[in-house]
Amino acid sequence: MRHVYFRGSAGLIWLAAAVVSGISGSFETAFLYVILGGVFLYSAYAAWKKEKDSRGGR
């Protein structure tokens, strides 16, 4: 379960970095950070769902 927390936290950090980059005007970097954040958050969600399904939905 720790890997889900790590991936979720990393995804949120990447999204925060995207906001900071967008505010500072570096839109190319902000776009990259949004993609990275999305990938991390999606992988965290997929791992969480897989683990939840393997436990029988408890």
Backbone bond lengths (Angstrom), bond angles and torsions (degrees), N, CA, C in turn:
res aa  C-N    CA-C-N  psi(-1)  N-CA   C-N-CA  omega(-1)  CA-C   N-CA-C  phi
1 M - - - 1.441 - - 1.534 111.20 -
2 R 1.329 116.53 -23.24 1.466 118.78 -179.40 1.516 112.24 -62.83
3 H 1.353 116.97 -33.94 1.459 119.08 -179.25 1.530 110.82 -65.92
4 V 1.318 117.86 -30.55 1.462 120.74 176.70 1.526 109.74 -66.99
5 Y 1.332 116.61 -44.43 1.459 120.50 178.52 1.525 111.20 -63.44
6 F 1.334 116.30 -42.11 1.463 119.91 -179.86 1.522 110.67 -63.61
7 R 1.332 117.04 -46.94 1.464 119.78 -179.33 1.524 111.54 -64.46
8 G 1.318 116.88 -40.06 1.461 120.10 177.84 1.512 111.92 -64.07
9 S 1.329 116.25 -43.76 1.465 120.08 178.26 1.521 111.26 -64.09
10 A 1.315 116.33 -43.57 1.467 119.82 179.18 1.527 110.69 -63.09
11 G 1.317 117.28 -38.99 1.462 120.68 177.48 1.513 112.15 -62.55
12 L 1.325 116.59 -42.54 1.466 119.89 178.56 1.522 111.82 -66.79
13 I 1.330 116.48 -36.00 1.469 120.08 177.18 1.523 110.37 -65.31
14 W 1.346 117.60 -42.42 1.463 120.58 178.23 1.524 110.68 -63.02
15 L 1.343 117.10 -38.66 1.462 118.97 178.84 1.528 111.33 -68.50
16 A 1.321 117.10 -36.46 1.467 119.99 175.53 1.529 110.34 -64.19
17 A 1.321 116.42 -40.38 1.468 120.05 177.05 1.525 110.40 -64.17
18 A 1.322 117.42 -34.51 1.468 120.67 177.34 1.520 110.63 -64.75
19 V 1.322 116.98 -41.04 1.470 120.05 178.70 1.519 110.22 -63.85
20 V 1.318 116.83 -45.01 1.466 120.32 179.79 1.528 110.52 -62.93
21 S 1.327 116.77 -42.17 1.466 119.61 179.25 1.521 111.34 -66.78
22 G 1.324 116.69 -37.59 1.458 119.77 177.87 1.515 111.91 -65.40
23 I 1.324 116.88 -40.03 1.471 120.48 178.28 1.523 110.96 -65.58
24 S 1.338 115.80 -38.17 1.464 118.92 -178.48 1.527 112.64 -77.78
25 G 1.334 116.97 -8.65 1.459 119.72 175.00 1.509 115.48 99.20
26 S 1.302 117.97 2.89 1.458 120.76 179.32 1.532 108.61 -93.34
27 F 1.326 116.12 80.19 1.452 121.49 -172.13 1.525 113.18 -71.19
28 E 1.324 118.06 -30.27 1.465 120.29 177.36 1.526 110.58 -64.64
29 T 1.327 115.44 -44.30 1.456 120.48 178.98 1.523 110.48 -67.68
30 A 1.325 116.94 -39.13 1.458 120.85 178.67 1.528 110.22 -61.71
31 F 1.319 117.19 -40.94 1.459 121.61 178.10 1.532 110.39 -62.16
32 L 1.323 116.78 -43.86 1.463 120.96 178.11 1.528 110.67 -61.83
33 Y 1.327 117.12 -43.16 1.463 120.91 -179.21 1.527 111.92 -67.14
34 V 1.324 117.19 -33.88 1.466 120.23 176.19 1.524 109.99 -64.62
35 I 1.317 116.18 -42.71 1.470 119.82 178.48 1.526 110.24 -63.64
36 L 1.332 117.43 -46.13 1.466 120.23 179.31 1.530 111.54 -62.11
37 G 1.312 116.88 -42.77 1.458 120.60 177.88 1.510 111.79 -62.26
38 G 1.314 116.34 -41.80 1.463 120.35 177.81 1.506 112.90 -63.44
39 V 1.320 116.47 -40.50 1.470 120.29 178.90 1.526 110.59 -64.73
40 F 1.317 116.91 -44.55 1.463 120.03 179.08 1.527 110.96 -63.92
41 L 1.331 117.60 -44.43 1.457 120.07 -179.04 1.529 111.54 -67.31
42 Y 1.331 116.97 -37.86 1.461 119.43 177.07 1.519 111.25 -64.85
43 S 1.334 117.10 -42.30 1.466 119.29 -179.96 1.531 110.71 -66.99
44 A 1.329 117.65 -34.76 1.462 120.41 176.41 1.520 110.20 -65.66
45 Y 1.324 117.28 -43.08 1.459 120.79 179.18 1.522 111.15 -64.76
46 A 1.334 117.05 -43.08 1.462 120.37 -179.61 1.530 110.93 -64.56
47 A 1.315 118.14 -41.01 1.461 121.41 178.51 1.523 110.94 -67.09
48 W 1.323 117.03 -39.57 1.462 121.09 178.51 1.522 110.43 -64.63
49 K 1.327 116.84 -44.37 1.458 121.28 -179.66 1.519 110.51 -65.33
50 K 1.322 117.52 -41.78 1.467 121.16 179.79 1.525 109.85 -63.86
51 E 1.309 116.99 -42.81 1.467 120.67 179.81 1.533 110.23 -67.17
52 K 1.297 117.08 -39.47 1.461 121.40 178.51 1.533 110.73 -63.92
53 D 1.328 117.15 -43.55 1.455 121.49 179.36 1.522 112.23 -67.64
54 S 1.331 117.00 -33.85 1.464 119.17 -179.12 1.533 112.25 -73.03
55 R 1.347 116.60 -21.85 1.454 120.33 177.18 1.523 111.91 -85.25
56 G 1.314 117.98 -2.90 1.448 120.24 179.80 1.506 113.88 89.31
57 G 1.316 118.08 15.57 1.446 122.08 176.44 1.516 114.90 76.53
58 R 1.332 117.66 24.39 1.455 120.21 -179.57 1.483 111.99 -68.71
